[in-house]
Structure formats: C-alpha cells, structure tokens
Amino acid sequence: MDTPNLEDQIRSLPTGPGVYLMKDRAGTVLYIGKAKNLRNRVRNYFGKSADARFSLRFLLPKVRRVETILTDTEKEALILENTLIKKHKPRHNIDLKDDKTYFSLRLNPAEPFPRLTLVRRVKRDGARYFGPYASSQAVKETLRVLRHLFPLRTCTEANFRNRSRPCLNYQIKKCSGPCCGLVSAETYAGLVQEVLLFLEGKSSQLVELLRRKMTAASEAL
C-alpha cells in the first residue's frame, strides 16, 4: 500500500454499499467508483491481487486519501457515482463528455407536458440533459426509479396527441394521464420540478417541497 496512513484509512472504511472518492495530497478528486462493499473494493486496489488495469499504474501512486459516501442500496450508488463523476470530472475516470455511445436523460421543461427520454446525442435545443451515464444499467435504473416516483408520461408525441383513453401506465399509477386531461398543467409542472430537483441532486429542496405538499394535502382533508 502507498502509506501507513492510507492503510489506516482503508481499514476504517465502511462495509456497506456506496461511492468512494480517491484524492491526491492537495485534495483533488482523482477517481470515483461505486461498490457493494466499500472497504473490500478499495482494499482490492492495493492488495497482492490488485486490479491490473494499465491506467491504475498512474493513479494509485498519487492517492493519499479515500473518502466514501454510504448509500442504502447498490442502485443508489450507481446513480450517485454518475452524478459525482459529472460534477468533479476526475481525470482517471473515462471521459464521457462527447462519447455518443452513452446515454443521457433529456427533459424539456418548455413543453406543455414534458417526458423523460433516453438520448445518445446532446443538442442545443433548450432542453435539459443529465448524464452521460457511465453504464446502461445506471441510466436504466435511474429512469425506472424516476418513473416509479414521478408519474410523467412516457408516450410518443403522436400517441399523446391521438389517445382518447388513458393507457396501462395510468392504470398502474406510473402516468398521471395528461393525454386525457386527467391532470392539470399546474400539477404536472410540479412533477417536472420534482424530477429536476432529483436529477440535480438537490435532495434537501425536494424533501422540503414534498413536505409542503403533504402538509397542504393534510389540511385539505
């Protein structure tokens, strides 16, 4: 291992799922990864059976600190990993900025009833883009979680314009039914705002917004 201090850090790391950030002496983030067991994963970089990838030969000698963020599940770790890579842009992570083989999430708040879609190309069209995602598993899981929590429509523009009855997604509460006038534009805009807060990582603001909605609903009873 690099230094006794680093050994002590690794020994004290948590064993749950989450994200780890490798930093140099100045505190610069060099690499971000996710793990089911944070301590075991980080230890594997420095042990006798260490990861033999060529790029790590340049990374590991620079590492002086390892910080971790615990998550409740591996799926949450996937989402958080991508968010942090996008934020810090570590030089030792794969540069996905212009790689069109990876997906991003697109949402255009200017549309009357926006939907979340997966796209490979980021355009300058006024829409909001989130990503790119380092793995297809991460982006699919993010989309699944969002559709479970926030019932935005998923149908194409053609289906949206021509539908006269709500679809199956409405029946199973995964869509609010804007195609048939079953949700107001104002209420739908609130859902869009919540999705944006989620994707921007503004969890405290989202929790406060949901708390106010619950209070208002309780007072209306």
Backbone as JSON, one array per atom type, in Angstrom:
{
  "sequence": "MDTPNLEDQIRSLPTGPGVYLMKDRAGTVLYIGKAKNLRNRVRNYFGKSADARFSLRFLLPKVRRVETILTDTEKEALILENTLIKKHKPRHNIDLKDDKTYFSLRLNPAEPFPRLTLVRRVKRDGARYFGPYASSQAVKETLRVLRHLFPLRTCTEANFRNRSRPCLNYQIKKCSGPCCGLVSAETYAGLVQEVLLFLEGKSSQLVELLRRKMTAASEAL",
  "N": [[0.83, -1.19, 0.0], [0.26, 2.38, -0.28], [0.92, 4.28, 1.83], [1.29, 4.08, 5.44], [-0.7, 5.63, 6.59], [-2.68, 5.63, 4.65], [-3.31, 2.95, 4.69], [-4.48, 2.78, 7.22], [-6.72, 4.36, 6.78], [-8.15, 2.83, 4.9], [-8.65, 0.56, 6.37], [-10.52, 1.48, 8.14], [-12.73, 2.03, 6.64], [-16.25, 1.95, 5.75], [-18.37, -0.99, 5.41], [-20.58, -1.18, 3.85], [-22.77, -0.53, 0.95], [-21.95, 1.98, -1.53], [-20.26, 5.0, -2.61], [-16.9, 5.72, -3.55], [-14.24, 8.08, -3.28], [-11.19, 8.81, -4.58], [-8.42, 10.71, -3.63], [-5.77, 13.14, -4.17], [-2.74, 14.5, -2.64], [-3.34, 17.2, -2.48], [-6.04, 17.23, -2.26], [-7.5, 16.96, -4.54], [-9.91, 15.36, -6.56], [-9.27, 12.28, -7.88], [-10.29, 9.89, -8.83], [-13.42, 8.21, -9.08], [-15.58, 5.76, -7.83], [-17.94, 3.0, -7.47], [-19.35, 0.66, -5.11], [-20.35, -2.51, -3.75], [-19.44, -3.36, -1.32], [-17.66, -1.17, 0.34], [-15.17, -1.09, 1.75], [-13.9, -3.53, 1.05], [-13.75, -3.25, -1.72], [-12.08, -0.98, -2.16], [-9.78, -1.87, -0.87], [-9.01, -3.9, -2.59], [-7.72, -2.57, -4.64], [-5.17, -2.12, -3.73], [-4.05, -4.44, -2.72], [-2.32, -7.7, -2.81], [-3.44, -9.08, -4.91], [-4.12, -7.07, -6.71], [-6.1, -4.88, -8.82], [-5.27, -5.02, -12.18], [-5.37, -3.23, -14.25], [-4.01, -1.12, -16.75], [-4.17, 1.7, -16.59], [-4.39, 2.18, -13.88], [-1.86, 2.05, -12.86], [-0.85, 4.57, -13.0], [-2.58, 6.01, -11.49], [-2.8, 5.01, -8.74], [-0.31, 5.52, -7.25], [-0.6, 8.21, -6.67], [-2.62, 8.52, -4.87], [-3.73, 9.71, -1.77], [-5.77, 10.03, 0.02], [-8.89, 8.51, 0.8], [-12.22, 8.93, 0.44], [-15.58, 8.24, 1.41], [-19.05, 7.75, 0.54], [-21.88, 6.62, 1.92], [-24.62, 4.64, 0.74], [-28.08, 3.57, 0.62], [-28.62, 1.42, -1.02], [-27.19, -0.63, -3.69], [-28.11, 0.26, -6.12], [-28.7, 2.95, -5.7], [-26.11, 3.79, -5.32], [-25.07, 3.52, -7.89], [-26.39, 5.59, -9.27], [-25.53, 7.84, -7.8], [-22.76, 7.7, -8.21], [-22.51, 8.36, -10.95], [-23.5, 10.99, -10.9], [-21.57, 12.3, -9.32], [-19.24, 11.92, -10.83], [-19.87, 13.44, -13.03], [-19.93, 15.93, -11.8], [-17.32, 16.34, -10.64], [-15.52, 15.53, -12.61], [-13.21, 13.64, -12.75], [-9.83, 13.01, -13.68], [-8.96, 10.43, -14.08], [-11.17, 8.91, -14.49], [-13.24, 7.58, -17.09], [-13.55, 9.71, -19.83], [-16.54, 10.89, -20.68], [-17.77, 12.92, -21.96], [-18.18, 13.65, -24.7], [-18.83, 11.29, -25.84], [-20.76, 9.4, -27.87], [-21.73, 6.9, -27.54], [-22.89, 6.51, -25.18], [-25.7, 6.97, -22.98], [-27.83, 9.79, -22.25], [-30.17, 11.52, -20.13], [-33.04, 13.24, -21.19], [-35.03, 16.13, -20.84], [-37.5, 18.47, -21.53], [-38.47, 21.32, -20.16], [-39.98, 23.34, -21.28], [-41.99, 22.31, -22.81], [-45.55, 21.58, -22.93], [-46.43, 19.24, -21.52], [-43.97, 17.67, -20.46], [-41.72, 14.86, -21.07], [-39.49, 12.29, -19.92], [-36.72, 11.16, -21.7], [-34.43, 8.8, -23.22], [-31.4, 9.59, -24.71], [-28.74, 9.67, -27.15], [-27.3, 11.73, -28.18], [-26.45, 15.02, -27.28], [-28.13, 17.97, -27.73], [-28.3, 21.45, -28.68], [-30.99, 22.53, -27.88], [-32.57, 23.78, -26.07], [-33.54, 22.07, -24.17], [-33.22, 20.17, -21.06], [-30.44, 18.27, -20.12], [-29.17, 15.29, -18.65], [-26.44, 13.52, -17.54], [-23.6, 12.31, -19.45], [-24.32, 8.8, -18.83], [-22.32, 6.4, -17.2], [-22.8, 3.73, -17.43], [-25.13, 1.53, -19.0], [-26.8, 0.23, -17.3], [-26.95, 1.94, -15.1], [-28.29, 4.23, -16.11], [-30.71, 3.15, -16.94], [-31.71, 2.21, -14.55], [-31.94, 4.61, -13.14], [-33.94, 5.87, -14.66], [-36.04, 4.07, -14.28], [-36.49, 4.33, -11.5], [-37.23, 7.04, -11.37], [-39.6, 7.04, -12.9], [-41.16, 5.52, -11.3], [-41.41, 7.07, -9.0], [-42.27, 9.59, -9.89], [-44.96, 10.31, -11.8], [-44.65, 10.91, -14.78], [-45.54, 11.28, -18.25], [-44.87, 8.73, -20.72], [-45.29, 8.25, -23.33], [-45.03, 8.6, -26.96], [-44.98, 11.64, -28.96], [-46.9, 11.46, -30.99], [-48.65, 9.42, -30.09], [-49.51, 10.66, -27.78], [-50.99, 12.87, -28.73], [-53.09, 11.61, -30.07], [-54.44, 9.89, -28.37], [-57.37, 8.77, -26.71], [-58.24, 7.49, -24.49], [-56.97, 6.68, -21.23], [-53.76, 5.06, -20.83], [-52.19, 1.85, -19.98], [-50.15, 2.47, -18.2], [-51.2, 4.59, -16.76], [-53.21, 3.27, -15.37], [-51.74, 1.68, -13.62], [-50.62, 3.56, -12.08], [-48.3, 4.84, -12.98], [-48.29, 6.91, -14.65], [-49.69, 10.14, -15.02], [-51.76, 10.74, -16.68], [-51.99, 12.96, -18.63], [-52.68, 13.05, -21.32], [-55.37, 12.63, -21.54], [-56.5, 14.64, -20.13], [-56.46, 14.26, -17.37], [-54.91, 15.3, -15.44], [-53.94, 18.47, -14.23], [-52.23, 21.18, -15.92], [-50.73, 22.7, -14.16], [-50.34, 21.0, -11.92], [-48.9, 18.98, -13.16], [-46.64, 20.37, -13.94], [-45.53, 20.73, -11.45], [-44.7, 18.12, -10.86], [-42.7, 17.85, -12.78], [-40.89, 19.75, -11.83], [-40.09, 18.48, -9.47], [-38.8, 16.21, -10.48], [-36.62, 17.42, -11.76], [-35.27, 18.54, -9.56], [-34.52, 16.18, -8.3], [-32.77, 15.02, -10.21], [-30.82, 16.96, -10.28], [-29.63, 16.6, -7.92], [-30.53, 17.92, -5.68], [-31.51, 17.18, -2.99], [-32.38, 18.04, -0.44], [-33.97, 20.27, -1.0], [-35.94, 19.04, -2.49], [-37.08, 17.3, -0.61], [-38.15, 19.18, 1.16], [-40.02, 20.41, -0.51], [-41.76, 18.25, -1.03], [-42.62, 17.82, 1.57], [-44.12, 20.16, 2.07], [-46.17, 19.78, 0.23], [-47.4, 17.49, 1.29], [-48.3, 18.5, 3.71], [-50.12, 20.43, 2.82], [-51.97, 18.77, 1.55], [-52.91, 17.33, 3.73], [-54.15, 19.33, 5.23], [-56.22, 19.9, 3.56], [-58.02, 17.89, 3.88]],
  "CA": [[0.0, 0.0, 0.0], [1.05, 3.58, -0.5], [1.44, 4.78, 3.09], [0.56, 3.56, 6.59], [-1.89, 6.44, 6.79], [-3.69, 5.13, 3.72], [-3.72, 1.65, 5.22], [-5.41, 3.03, 8.32], [-7.97, 4.85, 6.2], [-8.86, 1.71, 4.27], [-9.08, -0.35, 7.44], [-11.66, 2.07, 8.84], [-13.83, 2.3, 5.71], [-17.47, 1.16, 6.0], [-18.51, -2.21, 4.6], [-21.84, -1.15, 3.12], [-22.71, -0.02, -0.42], [-21.77, 3.41, -1.65], [-19.33, 5.56, -3.59], [-15.62, 6.12, -2.98], [-13.52, 9.13, -4.0], [-9.75, 8.8, -4.33], [-7.91, 12.08, -3.74], [-4.33, 13.29, -4.02], [-2.3, 15.24, -1.46], [-3.98, 18.52, -2.47], [-7.48, 17.08, -2.12], [-8.14, 16.85, -5.86], [-10.52, 14.05, -6.81], [-8.59, 11.59, -8.98], [-11.08, 8.77, -9.35], [-14.66, 7.93, -8.35], [-16.14, 4.45, -8.15], [-19.03, 2.52, -6.61], [-19.06, -0.68, -4.59], [-21.3, -3.18, -2.85], [-18.73, -3.32, -0.04], [-16.66, -0.13, 0.09], [-13.84, -1.45, 2.27], [-13.31, -4.59, 0.23], [-13.45, -2.76, -3.08], [-10.9, -0.11, -2.12], [-8.64, -2.71, -0.49], [-8.6, -4.67, -3.76], [-6.82, -1.77, -5.48], [-3.83, -2.04, -3.17], [-3.59, -5.73, -2.22], [-1.45, -8.53, -3.66], [-4.19, -9.42, -6.13], [-4.68, -5.78, -7.11], [-6.6, -4.64, -10.17], [-4.08, -4.89, -13.02], [-5.59, -2.35, -15.39], [-2.83, -0.29, -17.03], [-4.37, 3.08, -16.15], [-4.25, 2.28, -12.44], [-0.45, 2.23, -12.52], [-0.61, 6.0, -12.89], [-3.49, 6.55, -10.49], [-2.62, 4.6, -7.35], [0.77, 6.19, -6.52], [-0.97, 9.58, -6.31], [-3.71, 8.53, -3.89], [-3.37, 9.95, -0.38], [-6.98, 9.97, 0.83], [-10.07, 7.86, 0.22], [-13.45, 9.32, 1.12], [-16.71, 7.42, 0.98], [-20.42, 8.18, 0.8], [-22.72, 5.44, 2.02], [-25.98, 4.69, 0.2], [-28.91, 2.48, 1.15], [-28.59, 0.27, -1.94], [-26.24, -0.56, -4.8], [-28.72, 1.03, -7.2], [-28.47, 4.35, -5.37], [-24.69, 4.04, -5.54], [-24.9, 3.69, -9.34], [-26.85, 6.93, -9.63], [-24.66, 8.82, -7.16], [-21.46, 7.65, -8.89], [-22.59, 9.13, -12.19], [-23.67, 12.4, -10.55], [-20.3, 12.83, -8.83], [-18.3, 11.97, -11.95], [-20.27, 14.61, -13.82], [-19.6, 17.13, -11.03], [-15.88, 16.52, -10.4], [-14.75, 15.22, -13.83], [-11.87, 13.13, -12.39], [-9.03, 12.73, -14.88], [-8.75, 8.99, -14.25], [-12.41, 8.27, -14.95], [-13.41, 7.68, -18.54], [-14.16, 10.96, -20.26], [-17.74, 10.55, -21.45], [-18.43, 14.16, -22.35], [-18.6, 13.68, -26.1], [-18.94, 9.92, -26.34], [-22.15, 9.2, -28.24], [-22.15, 5.52, -27.29], [-23.51, 6.5, -23.86], [-26.99, 7.64, -22.91], [-28.17, 10.86, -21.33], [-31.6, 11.73, -19.96], [-33.46, 14.53, -21.74], [-36.34, 16.64, -20.45], [-37.67, 19.85, -21.98], [-39.49, 21.95, -19.32], [-40.79, 24.29, -22.04], [-43.13, 21.61, -23.4], [-46.73, 21.6, -22.05], [-46.38, 18.05, -20.66], [-42.69, 17.05, -20.82], [-41.44, 13.48, -20.71], [-38.08, 11.92, -19.85], [-36.34, 10.22, -22.75], [-33.02, 8.45, -23.34], [-30.82, 10.05, -25.98], [-27.29, 9.49, -27.28], [-26.68, 12.99, -28.6], [-26.9, 16.22, -26.59], [-28.31, 19.05, -28.69], [-28.6, 22.78, -28.14], [-32.38, 22.72, -28.25], [-33.29, 24.35, -24.94], [-33.93, 21.03, -23.21], [-32.27, 19.85, -20.01], [-29.81, 16.95, -20.3], [-28.5, 14.78, -17.46], [-25.56, 12.44, -17.96], [-23.91, 10.94, -19.87], [-24.2, 7.76, -17.82], [-21.17, 5.53, -17.44], [-23.27, 2.38, -17.74], [-26.54, 1.45, -19.38], [-27.52, -0.2, -16.11], [-27.19, 3.11, -14.26], [-29.3, 5.12, -16.67], [-32.0, 2.44, -16.93], [-32.19, 2.18, -13.17], [-32.36, 5.97, -12.83], [-35.21, 6.11, -15.33], [-37.05, 3.24, -13.61], [-36.78, 4.96, -10.22], [-37.96, 8.28, -11.62], [-40.96, 6.73, -13.36], [-41.89, 4.98, -10.15], [-41.66, 8.15, -8.04], [-42.9, 10.75, -10.51], [-45.71, 9.75, -12.93], [-44.65, 11.66, -16.04], [-45.93, 10.46, -19.39], [-43.77, 8.07, -21.43], [-45.71, 8.01, -24.72], [-44.5, 9.47, -28.01], [-45.83, 12.8, -29.25], [-48.03, 11.01, -31.82], [-49.59, 8.74, -29.21], [-50.06, 11.65, -26.84], [-52.0, 13.69, -29.41], [-54.21, 10.82, -30.61], [-55.06, 8.98, -27.39], [-58.65, 9.22, -26.15], [-58.41, 6.83, -23.2], [-55.66, 6.52, -20.57], [-53.06, 3.8, -21.11], [-51.95, 0.96, -18.85], [-49.31, 3.15, -17.21], [-52.09, 5.35, -15.88], [-53.92, 2.32, -14.51], [-50.83, 1.18, -12.58], [-50.14, 4.75, -11.38], [-46.98, 5.27, -13.45], [-48.52, 8.08, -15.5], [-50.76, 10.96, -14.46], [-52.84, 10.86, -17.66], [-52.2, 14.27, -19.26], [-53.24, 12.9, -22.66], [-56.84, 12.63, -21.43], [-56.92, 15.73, -19.25], [-56.66, 13.74, -16.02], [-54.05, 16.07, -14.54], [-53.82, 19.85, -14.69], [-50.89, 21.61, -16.34], [-50.03, 23.18, -12.96], [-49.91, 19.84, -11.14], [-47.87, 18.28, -13.93], [-45.43, 21.19, -13.84], [-44.95, 20.43, -10.14], [-43.99, 16.85, -11.01], [-41.49, 18.13, -13.55], [-39.96, 20.43, -10.92], [-39.56, 17.48, -8.55], [-37.85, 15.39, -11.24], [-35.42, 18.22, -11.97], [-34.56, 18.61, -8.28], [-33.93, 14.85, -8.09], [-31.64, 14.83, -11.12], [-29.79, 17.94, -9.95], [-29.06, 16.23, -6.63], [-30.97, 18.86, -4.64], [-32.4, 16.34, -2.2], [-32.99, 18.78, 0.67], [-35.04, 21.08, -1.55], [-37.01, 18.14, -2.9], [-37.75, 16.84, 0.61], [-38.95, 20.3, 1.67], [-41.15, 20.57, -1.43], [-42.7, 17.16, -0.77], [-43.2, 18.05, 2.9], [-45.15, 21.19, 1.93], [-47.3, 19.17, -0.47], [-48.09, 16.6, 2.22], [-49.0, 19.35, 4.68], [-51.28, 21.02, 2.14], [-52.95, 17.71, 1.33], [-53.49, 17.0, 5.03], [-55.04, 20.42, 5.62], [-57.37, 19.91, 2.66], [-58.94, 16.81, 4.27]],
  "C": [[0.87, 1.25, 0.0], [1.69, 4.11, 0.78], [0.68, 4.13, 4.23], [-0.73, 4.32, 6.83], [-3.02, 5.96, 5.89], [-4.2, 3.76, 4.16], [-4.75, 1.82, 6.33], [-6.76, 3.51, 7.8], [-8.79, 3.7, 5.65], [-9.41, 0.77, 5.32], [-10.34, 0.17, 8.13], [-12.84, 2.38, 7.92], [-15.05, 1.45, 6.05], [-17.56, -0.03, 5.05], [-19.82, -2.25, 3.82], [-21.66, -0.65, 1.7], [-22.53, 1.49, -0.44], [-20.77, 3.78, -2.73], [-18.04, 5.95, -2.89], [-14.94, 7.13, -3.9], [-12.05, 9.06, -3.61], [-9.19, 10.19, -4.6], [-6.39, 12.1, -3.58], [-4.01, 14.14, -2.79], [-2.99, 16.6, -1.34], [-5.5, 18.43, -2.3], [-8.23, 17.01, -3.43], [-8.69, 15.44, -6.06], [-9.88, 13.43, -8.05], [-9.47, 10.54, -9.64], [-12.3, 8.56, -8.46], [-15.19, 6.57, -8.79], [-17.26, 4.1, -7.19], [-18.69, 1.1, -6.16], [-20.22, -1.2, -3.76], [-20.75, -3.18, -1.43], [-17.55, -2.38, -0.21], [-15.27, -0.54, 0.56], [-13.16, -2.49, 1.4], [-12.9, -4.09, -1.15], [-12.19, -1.91, -3.09], [-9.65, -0.92, -1.77], [-8.11, -3.49, -1.69], [-7.65, -3.9, -4.68], [-5.37, -1.91, -5.03], [-3.26, -3.37, -2.69], [-2.72, -6.48, -3.2], [-2.13, -8.9, -4.97], [-4.86, -8.17, -6.69], [-5.16, -5.77, -8.55], [-5.41, -4.31, -11.07], [-4.27, -3.97, -14.22], [-4.44, -1.35, -15.53], [-2.99, 1.11, -16.45], [-4.17, 3.24, -14.65], [-2.8, 2.43, -12.0], [-0.11, 3.7, -12.33], [-1.46, 6.64, -11.8], [-3.04, 6.27, -9.06], [-1.47, 5.27, -6.61], [0.42, 7.61, -6.06], [-1.98, 9.64, -5.17], [-3.18, 8.71, -2.47], [-4.59, 9.86, 0.55], [-8.07, 9.24, 0.07], [-11.28, 8.26, 1.06], [-14.6, 8.49, 0.58], [-18.04, 8.1, 1.31], [-21.29, 6.93, 0.79], [-24.08, 5.67, 1.37], [-26.76, 3.51, 0.77], [-28.81, 1.23, 0.29], [-27.51, 0.46, -2.99], [-26.79, 0.3, -5.93], [-28.55, 2.52, -6.95], [-27.01, 4.72, -5.6], [-24.4, 4.27, -7.02], [-25.25, 5.11, -9.76], [-25.92, 8.0, -9.07], [-23.29, 8.86, -7.83], [-21.48, 8.52, -10.14], [-22.69, 10.62, -11.91], [-22.35, 13.02, -10.13], [-19.25, 12.89, -9.92], [-18.59, 13.19, -12.81], [-19.84, 15.91, -13.13], [-18.09, 17.38, -10.97], [-15.01, 16.3, -11.63], [-13.34, 14.72, -13.51], [-11.09, 12.69, -13.63], [-8.85, 11.24, -15.11], [-10.05, 8.22, -14.51], [-12.51, 8.44, -16.46], [-14.1, 8.99, -18.87], [-15.33, 10.64, -21.19], [-18.39, 11.78, -22.09], [-18.97, 14.15, -23.76], [-18.78, 12.29, -26.69], [-20.4, 9.58, -26.6], [-22.59, 7.75, -28.11], [-22.82, 5.41, -25.92], [-24.79, 7.33, -23.87], [-26.98, 8.82, -21.95], [-29.69, 10.89, -21.19], [-31.95, 13.13, -20.44], [-34.86, 14.87, -21.24], [-36.43, 18.09, -20.86], [-38.79, 20.5, -21.18], [-40.39, 22.92, -20.08], [-42.0, 23.63, -22.69], [-44.31, 21.62, -22.43], [-46.73, 20.44, -21.05], [-45.11, 17.27, -21.01], [-42.61, 15.59, -20.41], [-39.93, 13.29, -20.65], [-37.78, 10.91, -20.94], [-34.84, 9.94, -22.68], [-32.51, 8.89, -24.7], [-29.32, 9.79, -25.97], [-26.58, 10.8, -27.61], [-27.3, 14.16, -27.84], [-26.96, 17.36, -27.6], [-28.53, 20.38, -27.97], [-30.02, 23.15, -28.55], [-33.22, 23.29, -27.11], [-33.73, 23.35, -23.9], [-32.87, 20.87, -22.13], [-31.75, 18.44, -20.23], [-29.07, 16.56, -19.02], [-27.71, 13.54, -17.86], [-24.31, 13.05, -18.59], [-23.65, 9.94, -18.76], [-23.11, 6.76, -18.2], [-21.58, 4.1, -17.75], [-24.73, 2.42, -18.11], [-27.38, 1.03, -18.19], [-27.88, 1.0, -15.24], [-28.31, 3.97, -14.81], [-30.66, 4.45, -16.68], [-32.58, 2.4, -15.53], [-32.66, 3.56, -12.73], [-33.74, 6.24, -13.41], [-36.33, 5.31, -14.66], [-37.46, 3.87, -12.28], [-37.61, 6.22, -10.41], [-39.39, 8.02, -12.04], [-41.81, 6.15, -12.24], [-42.3, 6.1, -9.19], [-42.49, 9.28, -8.62], [-43.62, 10.32, -11.79], [-45.79, 10.67, -14.16], [-45.04, 10.72, -17.18], [-44.69, 9.86, -20.06], [-44.07, 7.92, -22.92], [-45.06, 8.99, -25.69], [-45.46, 10.63, -28.25], [-47.07, 12.38, -30.05], [-49.08, 10.31, -30.97], [-50.27, 9.71, -28.25], [-51.19, 12.45, -27.49], [-53.25, 12.89, -29.77], [-54.93, 9.95, -29.58], [-56.34, 9.59, -26.82], [-58.95, 8.57, -24.8], [-57.03, 6.64, -22.55], [-55.08, 5.13, -20.8], [-52.86, 2.98, -19.83], [-51.1, 1.63, -17.78], [-50.13, 4.0, -16.25], [-52.79, 4.42, -14.89], [-53.04, 1.82, -13.36], [-50.09, 2.34, -11.88], [-48.7, 5.13, -11.73], [-47.09, 6.4, -14.46], [-49.71, 8.82, -14.92], [-51.88, 11.24, -15.45], [-53.05, 12.21, -18.3], [-52.84, 14.18, -20.64], [-54.76, 12.98, -22.66], [-57.35, 13.69, -20.46], [-57.14, 15.31, -17.81], [-55.75, 14.39, -14.99], [-53.93, 17.47, -15.1], [-52.38, 20.17, -15.08], [-50.07, 22.06, -15.13], [-49.5, 22.02, -12.12], [-48.79, 19.09, -11.85], [-46.55, 19.04, -13.87], [-44.73, 20.97, -12.5], [-44.18, 19.12, -10.15], [-42.67, 17.04, -11.73], [-40.44, 18.8, -12.66], [-39.31, 19.43, -9.97], [-38.52, 16.59, -9.24], [-36.53, 16.15, -11.43], [-34.6, 18.33, -10.68], [-33.86, 17.29, -7.99], [-32.67, 14.69, -8.94], [-30.5, 15.8, -10.85], [-29.13, 17.64, -8.6], [-29.46, 17.15, -5.5], [-31.99, 18.17, -3.73], [-33.09, 17.12, -1.08], [-34.14, 19.65, 0.18], [-36.22, 20.22, -1.96], [-37.78, 17.65, -1.68], [-38.64, 17.94, 1.17], [-40.18, 20.52, 0.8], [-42.2, 19.5, -1.18], [-43.37, 17.31, 0.6], [-44.33, 19.07, 2.83], [-46.39, 20.63, 1.24], [-48.1, 18.26, 0.46], [-48.88, 17.4, 3.25], [-50.25, 19.95, 4.06], [-52.38, 19.99, 1.92], [-53.65, 17.34, 2.63], [-54.49, 18.06, 5.46], [-56.3, 20.46, 4.77], [-58.4, 18.84, 3.02], [-60.04, 17.32, 5.2]]
}
